[in-house]
Amino acid sequence: MISHRGIATLCPDEALMSSQASHIHPRILVVIPALNEAENIGRVVSRIKRDAPDVDVAVINDGSTDATGRIAAACGAIVLNLPYNVGIGAAVQTGLRYALEHAYEIVVRSDGDGQHTSEYIDLLITTLLNEQADLVVGSRFLQQGGSTSFTRRVGIIILANMISLIIGQRITDPTSGFVAFSRRALTLCAHNFPHDYPEPESLVLLHRAGLRIREVPVTMHPREGGQSSITALSSIYYMFKVILAILISLLRPAPVVDAG
């Protein structure tokens, strides 16, 4: 059992979270992949529990060398500790597999750095249900104020145009990691999920499987703490590699959703 002594102060709104614990709804799971996010993860988990009290929260601790896992557990999250860093795609797939095995019907993926606004979780879920969608993507570019670096924005525009052409519908934010999965999408992605570039590749994957994709406008914030590994040079490298990965994926047979 993990002791909370000495790290409870890193978990804000703990009293509020405790009062809401009995209202957690087991059918919805928020999956948060996290690598060395000790500076942010307490706030992220606490805000989700405040703004979406009827969900469970699972933090996929992707080989962190700091207190990410301990803080997440202290704040009431389910913590899946990976023995070493496997990368974002495999970490998310771990969360999806956990959700499938534990009979969750909806999964929301959020990031552990504080960029995704937990107030929008309800919008993602509501859109998923009301529009009978299989994947709902929170886009920072469907409303004014969506911002990122110039280099990354150019890369996103190129990817958005390419993916929009492939799947036959407009996509504005193909690199968004703030998404909601239906049970059908969860079933597919738990077994067949891109590991290298999961956000843009999964859009093509789900479309080829005949699943419905929607975007909704959300607000995203700059990273609250810590250092991002993405630089201007790595953004350019990322864009070319993901384009190649998508083109190669089109040569493979279309995935099939397991009805079970």
Long-range contacts (C-beta under 8 A, 24 or more apart in sequence): 2-70, 2-73, 2-74, 4-74, 7-67, 7-70, 7-71, 7-74, 8-74, 10-38, 10-42, 10-71, 10-74, 10-75, 11-42, 11-45, 11-46, 11-71, 11-74, 11-75, 11-76, 12-42, 12-43, 12-46, 13-46, 13-47, 13-49, 13-50, 14-46, 14-75, 16-49, 16-50, 17-46, 17-49, 17-50, 17-75, 17-76, 20-49, 20-50, 20-53, 21-76, 23-53, 23-54, 24-53, 24-54, 24-55, 24-56, 25-54, 25-55, 25-56, 26-56, 26-102, 26-103, 26-104, 27-103, 27-104, 27-105, 27-106, 28-52, 28-54, 28-55, 28-56, 28-104, 28-105, 28-106, 28-107, 28-108, 28-125, 29-55, 29-56, 29-57, 29-58, 29-95, 29-98, 29-99, 29-102, 29-104, 29-106, 29-107, 29-108, 30-55, 30-56, 30-57, 30-58, 30-107, 30-108, 30-109, 30-110, 30-121, 31-58, 31-60, 31-92, 31-95, 31-96, 31-98, 31-99, 31-107, 31-108, 31-109, 31-110, 32-57, 32-58, 32-59, 32-60, 32-72, 32-77, 32-95, 32-109, 32-110, 32-111, 32-112, 33-60, 33-62, 33-88, 33-91, 33-92, 33-95, 33-109, 33-111, 33-112, 34-59, 34-60, 34-61, 34-62, 34-64, 34-68, 34-72, 34-112, 35-62, 35-63, 35-64, 35-68, 35-85, 35-91, 35-112, 36-64, 36-65, 36-66, 36-68, 36-226, 37-64, 37-66, 37-68, 37-112, 37-113, 37-226, 38-64, 38-66, 38-67, 38-68, 38-71, 39-224, 39-225, 39-226, 40-112, 40-113, 40-114, 40-223, 40-224, 40-225, 40-226, 41-68, 41-71, 41-72, 41-75, 41-112, 42-71, 42-72, 42-74, 42-75, 43-114, 43-224, 44-110, 44-111, 44-112, 44-113, 44-114, 44-118, 45-72, 45-75, 45-76, 45-77, 46-75, 47-118, 48-110, 48-118, 48-121, 49-75, 49-76, 50-118, 51-118, 51-119, 51-121, 51-122, 52-118, 52-121, 52-122, 55-108, 55-121, 56-104, 58-95, 58-98, 58-99, 59-112, 60-91, 60-92, 60-94, 60-95, 62-86, 62-87, 62-88, 62-91, 68-112, 87-195, 87-196, 88-177, 88-198, 89-193, 89-194, 89-195, 89-196, 89-197, 89-198, 90-195, 92-193, 92-198, 93-189, 93-190, 93-193, 93-195, 96-181, 96-186, 96-189, 96-190, 96-193, 97-190, 99-186, 99-190, 100-186, 100-187, 100-190, 104-186, 105-182, 105-183, 105-186, 106-180, 106-181, 106-182, 106-183, 106-186, 107-180, 107-181, 107-186, 108-178, 108-179, 108-180, 108-181, 109-177, 109-178, 109-179, 109-180, 109-181, 110-177, 110-178, 111-177, 111-178, 113-223, 113-224, 113-225, 113-226, 113-228, 114-221, 114-223, 114-224, 114-225, 115-220, 115-221, 115-222, 115-223, 115-224, 116-177, 116-178, 116-218, 116-220, 117-218, 117-219, 117-220, 117-221, 120-178, 120-216, 120-218, 120-219, 121-180, 123-216, 123-218, 124-178, 124-179, 124-180, 124-216, 125-180, 127-180, 127-214, 127-216, 128-180, 128-182, 128-214, 131-212, 131-214, 132-212, 133-182, 133-212, 133-213, 133-214, 134-181, 134-182, 134-184, 134-185, 134-206, 134-211, 134-212, 134-213, 135-179, 135-180, 135-181, 135-182, 135-185, 135-202, 135-203, 135-206, 135-211, 135-212, 135-213, 135-214, 136-179, 136-180, 136-213, 136-214, 136-215, 136-216, 137-171, 137-173, 137-176, 137-178, 137-179, 137-203, 137-213, 137-214, 137-215, 137-216, 138-173, 138-176, 138-178, 138-179, 138-215, 138-216, 138-217, 138-218, 138-220, 139-172, 139-173, 139-176, 139-215, 139-216, 139-217, 139-218, 140-173, 140-176, 140-217, 140-218, 140-219, 140-220, 141-172, 141-173, 142-172, 142-173, 142-215, 142-216, 142-217, 142-218, 143-217, 143-219, 145-219, 146-173, 146-220, 149-232, 149-235, 151-232, 151-235, 151-236, 152-230, 152-232, 152-235, 155-235, 155-236, 155-238, 155-239, 158-239, 158-243, 159-200, 159-239, 159-242, 159-243, 162-243, 162-246, 163-200, 163-203, 163-204, 163-246, 166-204, 166-207, 166-246, 166-250, 167-203, 167-204, 167-207, 167-213, 168-207, 169-213, 170-215, 171-203, 171-213, 171-215, 172-215, 173-215, 174-199, 174-200, 174-203, 175-199, 175-200, 178-218, 178-220, 182-211, 184-211, 184-257, 185-211, 187-257, 187-258, 187-260, 188-255, 188-257, 188-258, 191-258, 192-255, 194-245, 194-249, 196-241, 196-242, 196-245, 197-238, 197-241, 197-242, 197-245, 197-246, 200-242, 200-246, 201-242, 201-245, 201-246, 201-249, 204-246, 204-249, 204-250, 205-249, 205-255, 208-250, 208-254, 208-255, 209-254, 209-255, 209-256, 209-257, 210-257, 211-257
